[in-house]
């Protein structure tokens, strides 16, 4: 079989489709650098994350659960002595760039 046997028209007229994703639309919130400190288990662990303050607390907990190897149902996050509600957005808690956020066991959260 030679290449001459393939005499089909491949149509070179169609524009090439890009596989590059379309630019993301800017999200409504602002980005904050926060330090998440886990008080669960032996020793304190602290991780720096850049988060959008429009994110829901439940989404942030999911990310933190993956990061710390914890089930998000086993802990709450707290800032300034206030336990954050899962259905709220981070911006509802007036957190500022550089703030420390605590991960506390669900059994001791109020």
N, C-alpha and C positions, 0 to 999 in steps of 0.2 A: 504494500500500500504506500502510495506516495502522497505528498501534500497536494498535488495537483487534483486529487480526487475530491477534495473539499472545496467546492466552488460555490459556497453559499454567500449570500450578501449579509454581512454582519451589520449593515446599516450605519455606519459611522456618523450619521447625522444627529443622533440623539445626544443631548448634553450629558456629560458625566455627572452622576449623582454623588454628592459628597457624603462621606460617612462621619464627618465631623458634626457633633451635636450642635444644635442651634444655641446661641448664647442664652444663658440663663437670665431670666428677668430678675432684676434686683428684688430681694425680699424686703418685706415691710420693716423689719426690725434693724437694730444696729448690732454690730459684732462687739463682743466683750471678751477680754481675757480673764478667765476665772480659775481659781485654784480649788480643786475638789479634794478634800481630805477625808479619807476613810478611817473611821474609828472602829471598824468591824475587824475582828481577828487580832492576831498578835502584832503589835507595833502599828504606828500610824503610817499610812501611805498617802502621798500627796501627788496629784497629777494636775498639770496645767492644760486647760482646754480653751479653745476659742469657740464661743457659742453665739448664736443669734438670739437676742433677747425676745424675739417673737416665737421662739420654739416653745412647745408645750413641755411642762415639767416631766410628763410621762415619757416623752421622746428622749429627753436628757437622761432620765433614769435608765432607759434601755441602753444608751451608749455607755453610761457609767457601769452598768451591770456587765457588759461585754468587756470593758477595760479592766475591771477589778475581779472578774470571774464570779460575780454574784447574781443571784436571781433578783430582778428589780422589785419583786413583791416582798423581799426580805429586808429592804431598807427604805428610808425616807431621806430626802435632802432638806437641809435646814440652813437658813441664813438669818443672822441677827436674832436667834432664838425662836424664829417662826418656822414651823414645819410647812413645807410647800405642798399645795394641793396638786394632785396629778393632772387635773383638767385645766389648770391655770397656765398662763404663759409666764415665762421667766420675768418679763418686764413688770408683771403685777407686783413684784416683790422689791422693787427699787434697788436692785443690785447694781453695783458700780464696777467699772473696769478695775481689775486687780483684787476683787473681794475673795475671801475664803468662804467656801460652801462646804458644810459638813454632810457626810453620809452617816446616818445613824441607824442602828438596828430597828426594825419595825416594832419589835416588842417594847422598846423604851420610848418611842416617839409619842408626842402628845397631840 
